Amino acid sequence: MTVSFTTTGNRGLDLEEKLIFEQDKAGRTAVDLPDVPAHDNRLGVAKRKKAMGLPGLSEPQVVRHYVRMSRNNYAIDAGIYPLGSCTMKHNPRLNEKMARTPGLADLHPLQPQSSVQGALALMDELAHWLMTLTGMPAVALSPAAGAHGELTGLMTIRAALEARGDARKVVLVAESAHGTNPASAHMCGYEVESVPGTEGGRVDLAALKKRLGPDVAAFMITNPNTCGLFEDDIVAISAAVHDAGGFVYCDGANFNAIVGRVRPGDLGVDAMHLNLHKTFSTPHGGGGPGAGPVVLSKALAAFAPLPFVVKDGDGFRLVETEEQSGAQPYGRMKGFNGQFGVFVRALSYMMSMGSDGLRQASADAVLNANYLRERLQNALSLSYPGPCMHEVLFDDRFLAETGVTTLDFAKAMIDEGVHPMTMYFPLIVHGAFLIEPTETESRASLDQLADLMLGLVAKAKAKEVEFFKASPTLTPRRRLDETRAARSPVLRWSPPAPKLAAE
Ligand SMILES: *Cc1c(COP(=O)(O)O)cnc(C)c1O
């Protein structure tokens, strides 16, 4: 006879966890604060009138909550993470050690500048590396991420155009661009128009030339692009945009493929963000942290946003106002000076690699992607002929008539403990598989990924549809309702009934 019992909901190491608000018990706390007598109102009018609505948990509950949550995450520290365009590479622990140095970790942005000269020197050194690697004369360090950098670059371009009395209305965006490009241009108030690609997966120069004119403020291009291809016509593209009085914005998220080999400044680029958290190895994923400095051409340098660091005698000074700048900054993008902890990690990475090491890394990133292309191209459908740059693009033609989709294939990979590649992006091919292994994967780990994918292709070709449709079977949740998640997202937990002031 089987005895039933009250189960925990856990399965082995797979631990169920409620939302933190669902564990709330009024009055429970993880800290002991002294009782403050009612008459002791030192906060005056600033005294809180209503309860904050924070959940009440004990310290062990808080610790378990976050440890349990963290175990539901896949991470680059757990295994291969070949998410195309995201450059999920190993983050050397040395960078973390540097970022935790008390003199760097415990700073406050409102400290007197005389007490943070080392931090300002670090920002100046980082700026120097970024300008040298890109061949550009100026950099705005403050943007918080790549997309924020796009907005910064476009606002700088707008300031430059307005200064010459030539406000323009349209931003052209390459068809293969990351979704953030048209979104940033739209947010900046521009009308966005798409420029088609060629059969070969690159920008159609003739179509671009045809559309350029006195209403076009900028053309946004990604190079290498999101098909993993270098835009061979980039010099001619830049010249055409400049001839029409516009600026070239390059999305630099894929800089990992060309560091130490090509300087975007030599290609005619006017503004480009660098995702320090991708190319320069700082941990990312799950929304942060990151940093998206924007390098700028001579034509844009004077319009760079505040603040920035300048040399001042033997030391450094933060330029925080237009008067101090002697230039025409259009404003600022952040309350303070940027994502300082990410600056430390990125500079630590660059200095420990050295320029030769960075050059080697871009070569290895491209080699690894091409190794996977070679191993997979006869089984999956390669979208554009190789060689590729740092990522390789396949589409779903090989799944035709199998009943299996790109999504099903990715779900089966999850059961094998592998983070799937980027799917269904770029949009210009059907059912995309965009694979970016990065330079820090070993040949053994690339082979394991390739063997797994080849095995799954064989299973799909054998029409084992049920296997794919049932995947994943080993995750805490199986298939989520993606349509409902997109159409009616629940972005915030709401209490069952409003909590009243605890008075
Ligand atoms: C990651 C990425 C972005 C956006 O960068 P965030 O730092 O995530 O804002 C833009 N373009 C491309 C091609 C990217 O890969």
The ligand as an SDF file (V2000), in Angstrom:
LIG
                    3D

 15 15  0  0  0  0  0  0  0  0999 V2000
   23.0820   43.8680  -26.7780 C   0  0  0  0  0  0  0  0  0  0  0  0
   22.8450   44.6540  -28.0010 C   0  0  0  0  0  0  0  0  0  0  0  0
   22.2870   45.9450  -27.9450 C   0  0  0  0  0  0  0  0  0  0  0  0
   21.7440   46.5510  -26.6760 C   0  0  0  0  0  0  0  0  0  0  0  0
   22.6860   46.6660  -25.6590 O   0  0  0  0  0  0  0  0  0  0  0  0
   22.2150   46.6960  -24.1180 P   0  0  0  0  0  0  0  0  0  0  0  0
   23.4900   46.8970  -23.3810 O   0  0  0  0  0  0  0  0  0  0  0  0
   21.5430   45.4010  -23.8460 O   0  0  0  0  0  0  0  0  0  0  0  0
   21.2800   47.8660  -23.9750 O   0  0  0  0  0  0  0  0  0  0  0  0
   22.1690   46.6530  -29.1190 C   0  0  0  0  0  0  0  0  0  0  0  0
   22.5450   46.1210  -30.2940 N   0  0  0  0  0  0  0  0  0  0  0  0
   23.0620   44.8830  -30.3950 C   0  0  0  0  0  0  0  0  0  0  0  0
   23.4670   44.3540  -31.7520 C   0  0  0  0  0  0  0  0  0  0  0  0
   23.2190   44.1040  -29.2460 C   0  0  0  0  0  0  0  0  0  0  0  0
   23.7220   42.8740  -29.3460 O   0  0  0  0  0  0  0  0  0  0  0  0
  1  2  1  0
  2  3  1  0
  2 14  2  0
  3  4  1  0
  3 10  2  0
  4  5  1  0
  5  6  1  0
  6  7  2  0
  6  8  1  0
  6  9  1  0
 10 11  1  0
 11 12  2  0
 12 13  1  0
 12 14  1  0
 14 15  1  0
M  END
$$$$
